[in-house]
Amino acid sequence: MEYLSGLVFDGTGFTEGYVGIEEGIIAEIGDGRPPEKPVAKGTVIPGLVNAHTHSADGLLTFEGRPGIEELVMPPNGLKHRYLMNAADDELILSMRSFTDIMFRTGTTGFVDFREGGRKGAELIRISSPVPNGMILGRPSGRYDANELDDILNISDGIGLSSISDIAANDADAIADHVRKRGKVLAIHVSERVREDIEHVMSLSPSFVVHMTEATDKDMRMCAENNVAIVSCPRSNMFFGRVPPVDRMIASGADVAIGTDNAMLCVPDMRAEASVFDEILKKRGYGTEHTVRSLLVDCRKVLYGGDGLQMRVGMPADIAVLLSSGDPERDITSSQGDAVMTMLGRRTG
């Protein structure tokens, strides 16, 4: 038996205790000190989940601070032109580097909006050292049943850019096709301008991303329809927008966190949580909301339910952070490689 000890997250808060692991499975969770010397001490949490990524564009370089339209709007944004012209080996290198950084900083799962149709999904499947990935493919824009099936045969679902980039009847047809295949549909919403939330909800997405320009009513509609919101503060702020994460939380919706484009942000979830937390604190909210978003809502986006919190009998999907004695500080203060990440018996 291997033991991890310290301040252990129990799904709602932190208690002094330990986790025992045997053959990659959680065999014991207890209070106080472990029966034997632990292999690691610190803040013991479920493996982090990065709830929104674009992992292939990390090697793209550009000058200045281009706007959203110039940099990421399909089909002619700088990012999309880069992805279309880059060699497969370059994209694989970018994705490997991206997911390696995630694993080394405590992230064991991620949700990637993978451009490039079926081929894009295939490339990340062979690139990632983080096994718990939800890969959401990207169709060309018009509804094409054959193209969708080709993507869905290798991906976990579809991640659309936004309803502003696609005809309404095509969005409806794509959503209906994805539902019939029993796959996940997600979509960027109101990142640049406010978009029609009623149309978005009619598509029955599993979650939406950004909502930077959304109204309080839009956010409440997400809560009422059990649609999680994924916020990407550092990416939004690069484009001059501070995400209204306080209003998202006040709406009652689940609010998860993602690092967005590899070209903009290192995929360190504690660095992202630090910015998320700073915004909340300026608006009168405590760090407990950041803890929930990072350790519960992010995992719910990937795994559903309660996000598969640590329980006896489950695989050891755990990160141990170097502890300051204050777990809220630990998860919002990135310390780079001062992390032990466990996935089964695999450590990093």
C-alpha positions, 0 to 999 in steps of 0.5 A: 500500500502507498499512502498520500497524506495531508489536507485531503479534499472530500468533495466540499472542503479539506480535512487532515487525513490520508489516501491509501493506494494499492495497484492503482486503486484507492483502497483506503481514505482515513482521518489523521495520520496514515498507518505507514510513512506516506510517499507524498505529503501536501494538499491531496486533490482529485486530478485537475481537469482543464475544461476547455483547450485548443491544444494544437496551436502552441507553436503559432507565433504572432506580433502585437495583440491581434483581436478575436476576429483577426486571430481566432475567427474561422475560417480565415483567422490567423490560427485557422490559417496556421492549422490548415498549413502546419505539418502534422509533425508540428501539430503533434509536437504542439499537442504533446508539449501541451498535454505534457505540461498539463500532466506535470502540473496536476491535470489528468483530464481535459476537454479539447475543441479539436479543429481539423475534422477527423484528421485533427481528432486522430492527431491528438489521439496519438499525441496525448500522454493525458489519457482522460481526454474528451475530444470534440471534433470540428466540422467544416461548417455546413451540415454534412452527415457523412463528414459528421459521422467520419468525425464522430467515429473517432471523437467524443462529440462536436465542439462548434465555434459559435452560432454566429459562424454557422447558418441556423439550419446547419447548427440545428441539423448538426446538433440533432445528428450529434444527439442521435449518435449519443455524443457530446455537443458543446459550443462557444457562446457570446465571446465577442458579442451577445448571441441568441441564448434561446437558439443555443439552448435549443441545441441541447449543448452539454456545456457552453464556453466563454459567455463573456458578453452574456446577460444575467438572463442568459446565464440563468437559462444555462442554470435552468437547463443544467448547462455548465459554463466554462470560463477562460479568464486569461484568454478573455483578458488577452482580448480585453474582456474580463469574464463576469465569473461572479455573475455566472456563479450568482446565476446558479450554473455550474462554472468550470475553468479552462485555459483555451488556446495553447498559443495564448496560455500555458495550460496550468490550471492553478495559474488559471484558477489564480486569475479566476479567483482574483476576479471573484475577490474583487467582486466580493466572493471568497476562494471557496467558489474557486475551489468548487469550480476547479475541483468539482465543476471542471470534473463534472464537465468531463465525467458528469455526476459529481465529477467522480470525486475520490472514493474507495474502489476508484482508480487513483486519479490524484494530484498532491500539491506542495502544501503551504498549510492553506489548501485554498492558497495551494490551488490558486498559487501555481508552483510549477512542477511542485506536484505529484500526479498519480494516474493508476501507478503512473506518477509524474 
